[in-house]
Amino acid sequence: MAASLAVVDGVDATITSGAAFNAADQQAIRARAPLGLWPFYAPSGGAVANEVSFDASGRMTARTTIRRGSPVVLGANVLGISRYLGGG
């Protein structure tokens, strides 16, 4: 059972990787970025936009924006049913 949720409304997150990606990996990442990027995994469309870019060394910058008014669940505290109902 979900005991609690972490919900946000409006996100503009930019994550930069220190790892360098080769051309084939960059192409694969660009192709899949619209499906969602870590840590949000929200697919592009409507209220969500995922962008990815690479610098000359192959280091990635990923940006996810989620429009205000479109709450997103970032996480949940999940308990076993016994514990949720007060058991041990």
N, CA, C and O of each residue as an XYZ file, in Angstrom:
352
protein
N       0.838     -1.168      0.000
C       0.000      0.000      0.000
C       0.887      1.237      0.000
O       1.948      1.256      0.625
N       0.447      2.253     -0.698
C       1.171      3.524     -0.699
C       0.781      4.293      0.556
O      -0.374      4.689      0.713
N       1.745      4.502      1.449
C       1.491      5.205      2.702
C       1.601      6.712      2.532
O       0.941      7.472      3.240
N       2.441      7.146      1.587
C       2.584      8.575      1.317
C       3.139      8.755     -0.090
O       3.747      7.847     -0.657
N       2.918      9.945     -0.639
C       3.397     10.272     -1.978
C       4.208     11.552     -1.938
O       3.946     12.432     -1.118
N       5.195     11.659     -2.822
C       5.920     12.910     -3.060
C       5.420     13.436     -4.399
O       5.674     12.838     -5.445
N       4.709     14.557     -4.357
C       4.090     15.124     -5.555
C       4.626     16.538     -5.755
O       4.730     17.312     -4.804
N       4.966     16.868     -7.001
C       5.413     18.221     -7.335
C       4.516     18.793     -8.422
O       3.906     18.064     -9.205
N       4.456     20.101     -8.446
C       3.669     20.785     -9.463
C       4.571     21.821    -10.114
O       4.849     22.871     -9.534
N       5.018     21.521    -11.303
C       5.938     22.400    -12.005
C       7.370     21.989    -11.726
O       7.834     22.068    -10.588
N       8.067     21.553    -12.755
C       9.456     21.117    -12.619
C      10.264     21.717    -13.763
O       9.803     21.761    -14.904
N      11.460     22.174    -13.452
C      12.430     22.567    -14.478
C      13.774     22.075    -13.978
O      14.457     22.764    -13.220
N      14.146     20.887    -14.402
C      15.351     20.230    -13.901
C      16.351     20.010    -15.025
O      16.005     19.528    -16.104
N      17.600     20.373    -14.749
C      18.686     20.135    -15.698
C      19.724     19.272    -15.004
O      20.213     19.612    -13.927
N      20.054     18.153    -15.630
C      21.023     17.203    -15.093
C      22.166     17.081    -16.083
O      21.944     16.859    -17.273
N      23.391     17.227    -15.592
C      24.568     17.127    -16.452
C      25.378     15.897    -16.064
O      25.636     15.655    -14.885
N      25.772     15.133    -17.061
C      26.547     13.917    -16.843
C      28.034     14.197    -17.033
O      28.425     14.922    -17.948
N      28.846     13.625    -16.174
C      30.293     13.722    -16.327
C      30.838     12.657    -17.270
O      31.994     12.728    -17.687
N      30.008     11.670    -17.609
C      30.434     10.599    -18.508
C      30.363     11.078    -19.954
O      29.502     11.883    -20.311
N      31.267     10.580    -20.771
C      31.264     10.900    -22.203
C      30.598      9.755    -22.963
O      30.873      8.583    -22.707
N      29.725     10.108    -23.894
C      29.007      9.127    -24.700
C      29.507      9.192    -26.134
O      29.720     10.278    -26.674
N      29.697      8.024    -26.756
C      30.136      8.003    -28.158
C      28.955      8.346    -29.064
O      27.823      8.471    -28.594
N      29.215      8.494    -30.338
C      28.191      8.940    -31.295
C      26.991      7.997    -31.346
O      25.852      8.456    -31.419
N      27.229      6.695    -31.308
C      26.120      5.731    -31.363
C      25.246      5.844    -30.122
O      24.020      5.819    -30.223
N      25.868      5.970    -28.953
C      25.101      6.122    -27.717
C      24.320      7.436    -27.715
O      23.173      7.478    -27.269
N      24.936      8.501    -28.208
C      24.247      9.787    -28.284
C      22.999      9.686    -29.153
O      21.944     10.218    -28.806
N      23.128      9.007    -30.270
C      21.987      8.843    -31.175
C      20.870      8.058    -30.485
O      19.697      8.415    -30.599
N      21.232      6.993    -29.773
C      20.234      6.183    -29.072
C      19.559      6.991    -27.965
O      18.346      6.892    -27.780
N      20.327      7.782    -27.236
C      19.764      8.599    -26.159
C      18.824      9.653    -26.731
O      17.728      9.856    -26.208
N      19.244     10.323    -27.797
C      18.375     11.332    -28.429
C      17.054     10.714    -28.898
O      15.987     11.311    -28.746
N      17.145      9.508    -29.472
C      15.940      8.846    -29.985
C      14.967      8.475    -28.871
O      13.752      8.483    -29.072
N      15.501      8.153    -27.703
C      14.652      7.691    -26.602
C      14.299      8.784    -25.591
O      13.435      8.569    -24.740
N      14.936      9.931    -25.663
C      14.682     11.008    -24.698
C      13.208     11.386    -24.601
O      12.737     11.654    -23.496
N      12.451     11.420    -25.704
C      11.031     11.771    -25.575
C      10.228     10.805    -24.702
O       9.144     11.154    -24.236
N      10.745      9.600    -24.475
C      10.051      8.622    -23.640
C      10.211      8.924    -22.156
O       9.501      8.358    -21.325
N      11.144      9.819    -21.819
C      11.383     10.195    -20.430
C      12.838     10.022    -20.058
O      13.522      9.129    -20.558
N      13.301     10.889    -19.172
C      14.689     10.888    -18.737
C      14.761     10.751    -17.217
O      13.859     11.184    -16.499
N      15.845     10.143    -16.739
C      16.061     10.024    -15.302
C      16.145     11.418    -14.711
O      16.770     12.275    -15.336
N      15.589     11.700    -13.602
C      14.930     10.801    -12.652
C      13.410     10.801    -12.753
O      12.741     10.208    -11.906
N      12.851     11.451    -13.769
C      11.397     11.626    -13.827
C      10.685     10.575    -14.677
O       9.580     10.155    -14.335
N      11.288     10.154    -15.758
C      10.693      9.153    -16.643
C       9.283      9.531    -17.098
O       8.422      8.666    -17.260
N       9.057     10.821    -17.301
C       7.766     11.295    -17.802
C       7.901     11.508    -19.305
O       8.788     12.244    -19.738
N       7.052     10.887    -20.108
C       7.172     11.034    -21.560
C       6.812     12.449    -22.022
O       5.945     13.106    -21.446
N       7.496     12.897    -23.070
C       7.208     14.210    -23.652
C       5.803     14.231    -24.227
O       5.280     13.215    -24.685
N       5.212     15.407    -24.191
C       3.867     15.587    -24.741
C       2.997     16.302    -23.733
O       3.120     16.077    -22.530
N       2.132     17.148    -24.208
C       1.244     17.870    -23.301
C       2.023     18.766    -22.365
O       2.565     19.790    -22.780
N       2.080     18.378    -21.091
C       2.702     19.202    -20.054
C       4.189     18.944    -19.870
O       4.842     19.657    -19.108
N       4.741     17.943    -20.548
C       6.127     17.531    -20.307
C       6.986     17.721    -21.551
O       6.567     17.408    -22.665
N       8.198     18.240    -21.343
C       9.181     18.344    -22.427
C      10.511     17.787    -21.934
O      10.990     18.161    -20.864
N      11.101     16.900    -22.714
C      12.418     16.336    -22.423
C      13.371     16.755    -23.533
O      13.078     16.577    -24.716
N      14.505     17.309    -23.146
C      15.514     17.725    -24.111
C      16.852     17.132    -23.690
O      17.131     16.992    -22.499
N      17.668     16.789    -24.663
C      18.995     16.273    -24.365
C      19.975     16.874    -25.359
O      19.666     17.036    -26.540
N      21.162     17.200    -24.861
C      22.217     17.718    -25.733
C      23.551     17.178    -25.252
O      23.684     16.705    -24.123
N      24.533     17.258    -26.134
C      25.868     16.763    -25.828
C      26.880     17.834    -26.181
O      26.743     18.521    -27.192
N      27.913     17.977    -25.332
C      28.967     18.932    -25.654
C      29.992     18.261    -26.573
O      29.833     17.096    -26.939
N      31.026     18.987    -26.937
C      32.030     18.477    -27.882
C      32.748     17.235    -27.360
O      33.276     16.448    -28.145
N      32.769     17.057    -26.040
C      33.421     15.880    -25.450
C      32.477     14.701    -25.277
O      32.895     13.635    -24.827
N      31.218     14.878    -25.626
C      30.242     13.800    -25.512
C      29.517     13.758    -24.181
O      28.775     12.812    -23.917
N      29.715     14.766    -23.330
C      29.017     14.804    -22.045
C      27.588     15.301    -22.263
O      27.344     16.232    -23.031
N      26.668     14.664    -21.577
C      25.244     14.909    -21.800
C      24.672     15.913    -20.807
O      25.045     15.938    -19.634
N      23.762     16.736    -21.305
C      22.920     17.577    -20.469
C      21.477     17.227    -20.812
O      21.064     17.305    -21.969
N      20.720     16.844    -19.794
C      19.317     16.478    -19.975
C      18.461     17.480    -19.217
O      18.764     17.832    -18.077
N      17.397     17.935    -19.853
C      16.484     18.882    -19.216
C      15.059     18.358    -19.334
O      14.599     17.992    -20.416
N      14.377     18.332    -18.199
C      12.973     17.967    -18.157
C      12.203     19.141    -17.579
O      12.543     19.655    -16.513
N      11.170     19.560    -18.284
C      10.274     20.594    -17.768
C       8.857     20.042    -17.744
O       8.392     19.407    -18.690
N       8.195     20.307    -16.636
C       6.801     19.894    -16.474
C       6.019     21.148    -16.095
O       6.305     21.787    -15.083
N       5.054     21.483    -16.899
C       4.273     22.703    -16.745
C       3.533     22.729    -15.405
O       3.037     21.707    -14.931
N       3.472     23.921    -14.810
C       2.667     24.108    -13.593
C       1.214     23.775    -13.909
O       0.722     24.016    -15.011
N       0.552     23.221    -12.916
C      -0.829     22.798    -13.115
C      -0.935     21.359    -13.583
O      -2.024     20.866    -13.877
N       0.210     20.690    -13.650
C       0.249     19.280    -14.059
C       1.048     18.490    -13.021
O       2.191     18.117    -13.284
N       0.467     18.230    -11.850
C       1.198     17.553    -10.774
C       1.735     16.195    -11.221
O       1.101     15.477    -11.993
N       2.913     15.868    -10.717
C       3.583     14.610    -11.052
C       4.003     13.928     -9.752
O       4.523     14.581     -8.847
N       3.782     12.625     -9.660
C       4.234     11.836     -8.517
C       5.695     11.481     -8.745
O       6.036     10.824     -9.729
N       6.564     11.921     -7.823
C       7.991     11.604     -7.933
C       8.355     10.335     -7.185
O       9.328      9.667     -7.536
N       7.600      9.998     -6.177
C       7.918      8.816     -5.401
C       6.806      8.462     -4.450
O       5.857      9.224     -4.263
N       6.933      7.292     -3.851
C       5.937      6.816     -2.902
C       6.619      6.016     -1.808
O       7.619      5.338     -2.044
N       6.073      6.103     -0.628
C       6.509      5.271      0.479
C       5.558      4.082      0.515
O       4.384      4.228      0.857
N       6.064      2.913      0.164
C       5.222      1.730      0.021
C       5.467      0.793      1.199
O       6.607      0.479      1.541
N       4.374      0.358      1.806
C       4.439     -0.571      2.928
C       3.700     -1.851      2.593
O       2.731     -1.840      1.834
N       4.160     -2.948      3.159
C       3.421     -4.201      3.050
C       2.070     -4.050      3.726
O       1.924     -3.236      4.637
N       1.092     -4.810      3.301
C      -0.275     -4.648      3.817
C      -0.345     -4.842      5.317
O      -1.089     -4.129      5.991
N       0.403     -5.779      5.856
C       0.389     -6.034      7.295
C       0.870     -4.796      8.058
O       0.235     -4.365      9.021
N       1.978     -4.239      7.625
C       2.510     -3.043      8.294
C       1.583     -1.847      8.092
O       1.385     -1.055      9.013
N       1.027     -1.715      6.918
C       0.117     -0.620      6.622
C      -1.088     -0.643      7.571
O      -1.574      0.399      8.009
N      -1.552     -1.855      7.874
C      -2.710     -2.002      8.751
C      -2.334     -2.041     10.239
O      -3.180     -2.299     11.095
N      -1.047     -1.780     10.532
C      -0.622     -1.668     11.927
C       0.036     -2.899     12.494
O       0.382     -2.919     13.675
N       0.219     -3.921     11.695
C       0.886     -5.135     12.168
C       2.402     -4.975     12.142
O       2.905     -3.916     11.767
N       3.119     -5.992     12.526
C       4.580     -5.964     12.584
C       5.172     -6.352     11.330
O       6.396     -6.382     11.208
